[in-house]
Amino acid sequence: MTEHERDSDRRAEVARDIALFRYALTRPAADPALSTKQRGALVRQLAATEHRGPFGRPVRYSRESLDRWIRAKPG
């Protein structure tokens, strides 16, 4: 395996870790059974909370970022 291939694999792994973290964080708020009001309250709560990020460091995300990630979910 070349160094370029190893770098490419590592970047793919990092992207996958980030995507899985975002999915796990926003999945409850993406539930189609929630009303708009319920979803908004849940997203505000997520935005107000510090989380352990995909690489173990404490992180906070804005409501705008969380809303964007939820809208980007397929299906």
N, CA, C and O atoms as CSV, one atom per row, in Angstrom:
chain,resi,resn,atom,element,x,y,z
A,1,MET,N,N,0.861,-1.173,0.000
A,1,MET,CA,C,0.000,0.000,0.000
A,1,MET,C,C,0.909,1.238,0.000
A,1,MET,O,O,1.856,1.332,0.781
A,2,THR,N,N,0.603,2.162,-0.875
A,2,THR,CA,C,1.414,3.374,-0.956
A,2,THR,C,C,1.021,4.348,0.145
A,2,THR,O,O,-0.026,4.214,0.778
A,3,GLU,N,N,1.882,5.324,0.355
A,3,GLU,CA,C,1.575,6.344,1.364
A,3,GLU,C,C,0.316,7.108,0.990
A,3,GLU,O,O,-0.482,7.454,1.861
A,4,HIS,N,N,0.132,7.371,-0.285
A,4,HIS,CA,C,-1.079,8.069,-0.744
A,4,HIS,C,C,-2.324,7.247,-0.401
A,4,HIS,O,O,-3.328,7.804,0.044
A,5,GLU,N,N,-2.267,5.947,-0.601
A,5,GLU,CA,C,-3.404,5.079,-0.281
A,5,GLU,C,C,-3.667,5.053,1.224
A,5,GLU,O,O,-4.821,5.059,1.655
A,6,ARG,N,N,-2.597,5.025,2.025
A,6,ARG,CA,C,-2.767,5.045,3.491
A,6,ARG,C,C,-3.399,6.362,3.932
A,6,ARG,O,O,-4.284,6.375,4.787
A,7,ASP,N,N,-2.944,7.466,3.349
A,7,ASP,CA,C,-3.523,8.774,3.684
A,7,ASP,C,C,-4.994,8.830,3.286
A,7,ASP,O,O,-5.829,9.348,4.026
A,8,SER,N,N,-5.296,8.298,2.125
A,8,SER,CA,C,-6.675,8.284,1.647
A,8,SER,C,C,-7.560,7.440,2.570
A,8,SER,O,O,-8.677,7.835,2.904
A,9,ASP,N,N,-7.054,6.290,2.973
A,9,ASP,CA,C,-7.797,5.426,3.896
A,9,ASP,C,C,-8.012,6.115,5.238
A,9,ASP,O,O,-9.091,6.018,5.823
A,10,ARG,N,N,-6.992,6.808,5.727
A,10,ARG,CA,C,-7.103,7.503,7.005
A,10,ARG,C,C,-8.133,8.625,6.928
A,10,ARG,O,O,-8.930,8.804,7.849
A,11,ARG,N,N,-8.117,9.383,5.830
A,11,ARG,CA,C,-9.102,10.455,5.657
A,11,ARG,C,C,-10.512,9.879,5.606
A,11,ARG,O,O,-11.438,10.458,6.174
A,12,ALA,N,N,-10.682,8.763,4.942
A,12,ALA,CA,C,-11.998,8.116,4.868
A,12,ALA,C,C,-12.441,7.659,6.255
A,12,ALA,O,O,-13.616,7.775,6.605
A,13,GLU,N,N,-11.505,7.140,7.039
A,13,GLU,CA,C,-11.824,6.689,8.392
A,13,GLU,C,C,-12.247,7.867,9.275
A,13,GLU,O,O,-13.211,7.756,10.032
A,14,VAL,N,N,-11.539,8.984,9.184
A,14,VAL,CA,C,-11.879,10.175,9.958
A,14,VAL,C,C,-13.260,10.689,9.552
A,14,VAL,O,O,-14.079,11.023,10.408
A,15,ALA,N,N,-13.513,10.750,8.250
A,15,ALA,CA,C,-14.815,11.212,7.762
A,15,ALA,C,C,-15.933,10.306,8.263
A,15,ALA,O,O,-17.001,10.788,8.640
A,16,ARG,N,N,-15.695,8.999,8.270
A,16,ARG,CA,C,-16.693,8.036,8.757
A,16,ARG,C,C,-16.943,8.239,10.255
A,16,ARG,O,O,-18.090,8.217,10.701
A,17,ASP,N,N,-15.872,8.436,11.030
A,17,ASP,CA,C,-16.021,8.677,12.474
A,17,ASP,C,C,-16.847,9.931,12.741
A,17,ASP,O,O,-17.711,9.934,13.618
A,18,ILE,N,N,-16.585,10.986,11.993
A,18,ILE,CA,C,-17.334,12.230,12.156
A,18,ILE,C,C,-18.797,12.025,11.778
A,18,ILE,O,O,-19.690,12.477,12.494
A,19,ALA,N,N,-19.046,11.352,10.668
A,19,ALA,CA,C,-20.422,11.115,10.223
A,19,ALA,C,C,-21.199,10.281,11.243
A,19,ALA,O,O,-22.352,10.582,11.548
A,20,LEU,N,N,-20.567,9.242,11.762
A,20,LEU,CA,C,-21.244,8.402,12.763
A,20,LEU,C,C,-21.527,9.180,14.043
A,20,LEU,O,O,-22.582,9.007,14.653
A,21,PHE,N,N,-20.597,10.034,14.450
A,21,PHE,CA,C,-20.821,10.869,15.627
A,21,PHE,C,C,-22.010,11.798,15.406
A,21,PHE,O,O,-22.897,11.897,16.254
A,22,ARG,N,N,-22.021,12.479,14.259
A,22,ARG,CA,C,-23.116,13.408,13.965
A,22,ARG,C,C,-24.454,12.676,13.916
A,22,ARG,O,O,-25.462,13.182,14.409
A,23,TYR,N,N,-24.461,11.498,13.326
A,23,TYR,CA,C,-25.695,10.715,13.258
A,23,TYR,C,C,-26.181,10.367,14.667
A,23,TYR,O,O,-27.351,10.567,14.994
A,24,ALA,N,N,-25.283,9.851,15.485
A,24,ALA,CA,C,-25.668,9.454,16.845
A,24,ALA,C,C,-26.165,10.653,17.655
A,24,ALA,O,O,-27.105,10.531,18.442
A,25,LEU,N,N,-25.536,11.799,17.460
A,25,LEU,CA,C,-25.923,12.993,18.210
A,25,LEU,C,C,-27.294,13.507,17.788
A,25,LEU,O,O,-28.101,13.889,18.636
A,26,THR,N,N,-27.562,13.521,16.501
A,26,THR,CA,C,-28.792,14.146,15.997
A,26,THR,C,C,-29.929,13.172,15.751
A,26,THR,O,O,-31.049,13.607,15.483
A,27,ARG,N,N,-29.690,11.893,15.830
A,27,ARG,CA,C,-30.725,10.902,15.518
A,27,ARG,C,C,-32.016,11.116,16.299
A,27,ARG,O,O,-33.085,11.081,15.690
A,28,PRO,N,N,-31.979,11.335,17.604
A,28,PRO,CA,C,-33.243,11.534,18.320
A,28,PRO,C,C,-34.042,12.730,17.789
A,28,PRO,O,O,-35.271,12.676,17.740
A,29,ALA,N,N,-33.365,13.793,17.397
A,29,ALA,CA,C,-34.054,14.993,16.903
A,29,ALA,C,C,-34.562,14.819,15.479
A,29,ALA,O,O,-35.405,15.593,15.026
A,30,ALA,N,N,-34.064,13.822,14.774
A,30,ALA,CA,C,-34.499,13.590,13.395
A,30,ALA,C,C,-35.715,12.670,13.315
A,30,ALA,O,O,-36.188,12.359,12.222
A,31,ASP,N,N,-36.209,12.243,14.442
A,31,ASP,CA,C,-37.362,11.336,14.473
A,31,ASP,C,C,-38.564,12.009,13.807
A,31,ASP,O,O,-39.006,13.063,14.263
A,32,PRO,N,N,-39.096,11.419,12.743
A,32,PRO,CA,C,-40.225,12.039,12.046
A,32,PRO,C,C,-41.496,12.118,12.893
A,32,PRO,O,O,-42.420,12.854,12.548
A,33,ALA,N,N,-41.553,11.378,13.982
A,33,ALA,CA,C,-42.727,11.415,14.849
A,33,ALA,C,C,-42.763,12.683,15.710
A,33,ALA,O,O,-43.801,12.996,16.294
A,34,LEU,N,N,-41.656,13.410,15.796
A,34,LEU,CA,C,-41.618,14.631,16.606
A,34,LEU,C,C,-42.330,15.772,15.894
A,34,LEU,O,O,-42.277,15.896,14.670
A,35,SER,N,N,-42.983,16.584,16.672
A,35,SER,CA,C,-43.562,17.807,16.122
A,35,SER,C,C,-42.429,18.820,15.921
A,35,SER,O,O,-41.328,18.638,16.439
A,36,THR,N,N,-42.704,19.870,15.175
A,36,THR,CA,C,-41.712,20.915,14.971
A,36,THR,C,C,-41.295,21.524,16.306
A,36,THR,O,O,-40.117,21.805,16.527
A,37,LYS,N,N,-42.248,21.720,17.176
A,37,LYS,CA,C,-41.970,22.290,18.498
A,37,LYS,C,C,-41.086,21.348,19.322
A,37,LYS,O,O,-40.129,21.792,19.957
A,38,GLN,N,N,-41.402,20.066,19.312
A,38,GLN,CA,C,-40.606,19.085,20.055
A,38,GLN,C,C,-39.178,19.018,19.499
A,38,GLN,O,O,-38.209,18.986,20.257
A,39,ARG,N,N,-39.063,18.999,18.167
A,39,ARG,CA,C,-37.743,18.936,17.532
A,39,ARG,C,C,-36.925,20.174,17.897
A,39,ARG,O,O,-35.741,20.066,18.217
A,40,GLY,N,N,-37.554,21.347,17.850
A,40,GLY,CA,C,-36.854,22.580,18.192
A,40,GLY,C,C,-36.333,22.562,19.613
A,40,GLY,O,O,-35.198,22.964,19.867
A,41,ALA,N,N,-37.155,22.098,20.541
A,41,ALA,CA,C,-36.737,22.026,21.948
A,41,ALA,C,C,-35.561,21.069,22.117
A,41,ALA,O,O,-34.626,21.358,22.864
A,42,LEU,N,N,-35.607,19.940,21.432
A,42,LEU,CA,C,-34.534,18.957,21.534
A,42,LEU,C,C,-33.232,19.502,20.927
A,42,LEU,O,O,-32.155,19.306,21.491
A,43,VAL,N,N,-33.330,20.174,19.800
A,43,VAL,CA,C,-32.134,20.741,19.166
A,43,VAL,C,C,-31.552,21.851,20.040
A,43,VAL,O,O,-30.332,21.950,20.175
A,44,ARG,N,N,-32.394,22.676,20.627
A,44,ARG,CA,C,-31.893,23.715,21.537
A,44,ARG,C,C,-31.163,23.092,22.730
A,44,ARG,O,O,-30.126,23.591,23.165
A,45,GLN,N,N,-31.717,22.002,23.248
A,45,GLN,CA,C,-31.075,21.303,24.364
A,45,GLN,C,C,-29.719,20.737,23.934
A,45,GLN,O,O,-28.741,20.849,24.674
A,46,LEU,N,N,-29.655,20.137,22.756
A,46,LEU,CA,C,-28.384,19.614,22.251
A,46,LEU,C,C,-27.358,20.729,22.073
A,46,LEU,O,O,-26.181,20.552,22.390
A,47,ALA,N,N,-27.806,21.878,21.566
A,47,ALA,CA,C,-26.903,23.006,21.330
A,47,ALA,C,C,-26.389,23.604,22.641
A,47,ALA,O,O,-25.301,24.178,22.678
A,48,ALA,N,N,-27.150,23.473,23.688
A,48,ALA,CA,C,-26.767,24.052,24.979
A,48,ALA,C,C,-25.874,23.119,25.799
A,48,ALA,O,O,-25.403,23.490,26.874
A,49,THR,N,N,-25.649,21.930,25.295
A,49,THR,CA,C,-24.922,20.908,26.032
A,49,THR,C,C,-23.533,20.673,25.436
A,49,THR,O,O,-23.358,20.679,24.217
A,50,GLU,N,N,-22.560,20.468,26.306
A,50,GLU,CA,C,-21.229,20.086,25.841
A,50,GLU,C,C,-21.229,18.577,25.614
A,50,GLU,O,O,-21.775,17.818,26.414
A,51,HIS,N,N,-20.617,18.158,24.528
A,51,HIS,CA,C,-20.569,16.745,24.146
A,51,HIS,C,C,-19.118,16.304,24.029
A,51,HIS,O,O,-18.228,17.127,23.818
A,52,ARG,N,N,-18.887,15.027,24.164
A,52,ARG,CA,C,-17.568,14.478,23.893
A,52,ARG,C,C,-17.554,14.185,22.397
A,52,ARG,O,O,-18.278,13.311,21.921
A,53,GLY,N,N,-16.736,14.914,21.668
A,53,GLY,CA,C,-16.705,14.834,20.212
A,53,GLY,C,C,-16.201,13.507,19.688
A,53,GLY,O,O,-15.872,12.613,20.468
A,54,PRO,N,N,-16.138,13.371,18.381
A,54,PRO,CA,C,-15.752,12.094,17.786
A,54,PRO,C,C,-14.318,11.686,18.106
A,54,PRO,O,O,-13.956,10.523,17.924
A,55,PHE,N,N,-13.500,12.615,18.575
A,55,PHE,CA,C,-12.111,12.300,18.911
A,55,PHE,C,C,-11.837,12.461,20.400
A,55,PHE,O,O,-10.687,12.556,20.827
A,56,GLY,N,N,-12.931,12.489,21.197
A,56,GLY,CA,C,-12.814,12.476,22.642
A,56,GLY,C,C,-12.693,13.830,23.318
A,56,GLY,O,O,-12.632,13.898,24.546
A,57,ARG,N,N,-12.655,14.896,22.554
A,57,ARG,CA,C,-12.527,16.229,23.146
A,57,ARG,C,C,-13.904,16.844,23.363
A,57,ARG,O,O,-14.833,16.566,22.605
A,58,PRO,N,N,-14.042,17.675,24.390
A,58,PRO,CA,C,-15.332,18.329,24.616
A,58,PRO,C,C,-15.631,19.326,23.490
A,58,PRO,O,O,-14.770,20.112,23.095
A,59,VAL,N,N,-16.861,19.276,22.987
A,59,VAL,CA,C,-17.273,20.157,21.892
A,59,VAL,C,C,-18.692,20.641,22.123
A,59,VAL,O,O,-19.478,20.003,22.824
A,60,ARG,N,N,-19.006,21.776,21.522
A,60,ARG,CA,C,-20.372,22.304,21.494
A,60,ARG,C,C,-20.683,22.604,20.038
A,60,ARG,O,O,-19.798,22.978,19.269
A,61,TYR,N,N,-21.923,22.442,19.673
A,61,TYR,CA,C,-22.352,22.708,18.309
A,61,TYR,C,C,-23.492,23.704,18.327
A,61,TYR,O,O,-24.342,23.674,19.216
A,62,SER,N,N,-23.506,24.571,17.358
A,62,SER,CA,C,-24.566,25.572,17.279
A,62,SER,C,C,-25.860,24.911,16.817
A,62,SER,O,O,-25.861,23.839,16.211
A,63,ARG,N,N,-26.941,25.581,17.123
A,63,ARG,CA,C,-28.238,25.091,16.666
A,63,ARG,C,C,-28.262,25.030,15.145
A,63,ARG,O,O,-28.831,24.105,14.566
A,64,GLU,N,N,-27.649,26.008,14.503
A,64,GLU,CA,C,-27.621,26.034,13.039
A,64,GLU,C,C,-26.917,24.801,12.473
A,64,GLU,O,O,-27.389,24.207,11.504
A,65,SER,N,N,-25.798,24.418,13.069
A,65,SER,CA,C,-25.085,23.219,12.614
A,65,SER,C,C,-25.938,21.973,12.822
A,65,SER,O,O,-26.058,21.133,11.930
A,66,LEU,N,N,-26.522,21.864,14.000
A,66,LEU,CA,C,-27.363,20.694,14.287
A,66,LEU,C,C,-28.541,20.624,13.329
A,66,LEU,O,O,-28.858,19.551,12.817
A,67,ASP,N,N,-29.200,21.762,13.078
A,67,ASP,CA,C,-30.322,21.784,12.131
A,67,ASP,C,C,-29.861,21.361,10.736
A,67,ASP,O,O,-30.550,20.603,10.053
A,68,ARG,N,N,-28.693,21.852,10.316
A,68,ARG,CA,C,-28.169,21.505,8.992
A,68,ARG,C,C,-27.893,20.005,8.898
A,68,ARG,O,O,-28.207,19.382,7.883
A,69,TRP,N,N,-27.312,19.423,9.944
A,69,TRP,CA,C,-27.029,17.987,9.923
A,69,TRP,C,C,-28.317,17.177,9.879
A,69,TRP,O,O,-28.378,16.148,9.207
A,70,ILE,N,N,-29.336,17.624,10.580
A,70,ILE,CA,C,-30.623,16.911,10.581
A,70,ILE,C,C,-31.267,16.995,9.200
A,70,ILE,O,O,-31.773,15.996,8.690
A,71,ARG,N,N,-31.252,18.174,8.597
A,71,ARG,CA,C,-31.842,18.327,7.261
A,71,ARG,C,C,-31.098,17.486,6.217
A,71,ARG,O,O,-31.702,17.041,5.241
A,72,ALA,N,N,-29.827,17.271,6.408
A,72,ALA,CA,C,-29.016,16.528,5.430
A,72,ALA,C,C,-29.233,15.021,5.490
A,72,ALA,O,O,-28.765,14.293,4.615
A,73,LYS,N,N,-29.928,14.554,6.501
A,73,LYS,CA,C,-30.142,13.109,6.639
A,73,LYS,C,C,-30.995,12.591,5.481
A,73,LYS,O,O,-32.011,13.190,5.129
A,74,PRO,N,N,-30.572,11.479,4.900
A,74,PRO,CA,C,-31.400,10.870,3.853
A,74,PRO,C,C,-32.655,10.250,4.457
A,74,PRO,O,O,-32.645,9.780,5.594
A,75,GLY,N,N,-33.711,10.257,3.694
A,75,GLY,CA,C,-34.956,9.617,4.090
A,75,GLY,C,C,-35.521,10.210,5.291
A,75,GLY,O,O,-36.576,9.778,5.755
